[in-house]
């Protein structure tokens, strides 16, 4: 007589129970992961603003309290322009604001930043452009696609986004 071979298998009910358990675990884990990602963006915003503000303050301290962008840069960036702001923070500079791509005795200061950081949050996420606002202190959010809004008269810089943080308690331009 031939021996009968029995196979062990999962029943449909057992498979459904396992699927339900996996679904419950996913429902608990996914919101925690997405809130961690949002908090990472907020942390990056605070870090980027800190780096920008530190660079602006250091530039002003070395240039007789004149903020970057307030004066022309001698390289095509007119006063109160984004180009002058970026050049004066990312290149070597003289005490009068003129810039040079290389360090030399006439341009002993800087650079203060390697590049302007990206806006890590909000509707203009990823943008590095800087809108100049000489009329408002603090500067106000624009309708443009710039990442930052800067007032060269006061040295104030904000995120160009009035979207709210994860807890919906503070707009990004208030950081």
Buried (B, 14 or more C-beta within 10 A) or exposed (E): EEEEEEEEEEEEEEEEEEEEEEEEEEEEEEEEEEEEEEEEBBEBBEEBBEBBEEBBEBBBEBBEEBBBBBBBBBBEBEBBBBBBBBBBBBBBBBEBBBBBEEEEEEBEBBBBBEEBBBBBBBEBBEBBBBBBBBEEEEBBBBEEEBBBBBBBBBBBBBBBBBBBBBEEEEBBBEB
